[in-house]
Amino acid sequence: MALQIFSTIPDEVLIQIFTLVAFRGPRDGWSTACPPYKLLLERLSDPRSSLSSLVHELTIVDWPSPESREFGVSELETLIRNLKKLSVLRWECSKPIPLLVVSNFHTLFPSSLLSIRNRTRGAAAPWGYYWNTTVDLDVRRSRQPLCLDFVAIQNGSEFPVGASPESSKEIAEFPVLKNILQRSPNVCILALGCIAGGSYMIGNIHQKAESYKSDDNCPFYTQSRSEESFPTLKEIAGLPQNRNIYHPPGFELSKAHCIAWKKAMNWKALVELDLWNARPNDFFVIFRGHIPQLKILKVSLSLGSESKEDPGPLLRATARFLDSIEGLEELVISDWTRTLFPGLYPSIARHGHSMASLDVNPIESLSCQFRTATLKKQQAAYKLTTNHLRGAESSVFLIYIAINLQRKRVV
């Protein structure tokens, strides 16, 4: 009955449903276990069906292999060739995207976005005999706008890759990223993160990854580089791993790393920056006035778990960085300190002429308990702050403000 209903849905209804298609699988036995997927794939691949003209974004997850009996390279090519208005192709698989598919995608949709994601980097095999350290270096051959989702692997130390000035204490995978970016002029969106774990102390990852070169044994910031050797990025985002002050950040923005990155790239086109859980202190100081055209900023403000650190330097660095931007349109702040936001509202109010969205999450997902009286006091303080923000300048107009003071109890 379900298949009959699916096959008879009018196209004017399907256009409301299939603007985004996510295809998971298929795996062995999918013809009998997942007939809706099979029927959908057949219809999208049928040149006589008008359904293919309704698909604008295609996401392929866990593609089995080129040797797949029912969804190999030829089937994948047929599917992409039959889509008429594809604007985004997302490849979220541990297997590299076939070069023939990349070539056909560029020929058919030269201005569309190709997004490459491999979140399984760093994961162990089911029996722990090897680690997934592969890097799809062939994506560098793409000649169209590219979104690269890169997961760097770090060793079992407390310091993320690139954070320690002593190369003997880190596994420096950022040179791999450097090699990719220097040869990928069309990368416009970069999502970057690290995976940590004591298990990576076993063996030397440099010897396990075929993509490493002789100069990849040094930290990112000690290597020779030419000015603006990286592509001009429009968006940079940290991967959403462990957005919590009680876990190490997914991507460490050390002072040396920020200085090296600032020199290696033209930042004049960057419009969106998402730092996630990375501590932004050094970044804000080094990049103040360097990206005035920024439109979207997402950042976590943290002094660390139970830190006695003076919040003054972080407050000043954040305020000065905000003041150096000409007109933010969206700002997301996770204020783990629960003290900085009131001092930031004058700098935020400066963007009232352009701000469309302000999201303040002062203690989002905080894994500790607060007494009810303290929480009520914080709620009152933040309500007062947002009222002051709205009235600070007559030009302040915020379409959306979200104040999130939810608590999580420790179980």
Secondary structure, DSSP 8 states (H G I E B T S, - for coil): -HHHHHHH--HHHHTTTTTEEEEE---TTHHHH-HHHHHHHHHHH-TT-GGGGG--EEEEES---TT-SSSSHHHHHHHHHH-SS--EEEEE-SS---HHHHHHHHHH-TTSEEEEE-TTTT-B-TTSS-B-----GGGGG--S-EEEEEEEE--SSSS-TT--S-GGGS---HHHHHHHHHT-TTEEEEEEEEE--GGGGSS-HHHH-TT--TTTTS-GGGS---TT-S---SEEEE--S--STTS--SS---HHHHHHHHHHS--TT--EEE-TTS--HHHHHHHTTT-TT--EEEEEE---TT----SHHHHHHHHHHHHT-S--SEEEEEETTSSSHHHHHHHHHTTTTT--EEEE-TTTT--S---HHHHHHHHHHHHHHHHHHHHH-TT---SEEEE--------
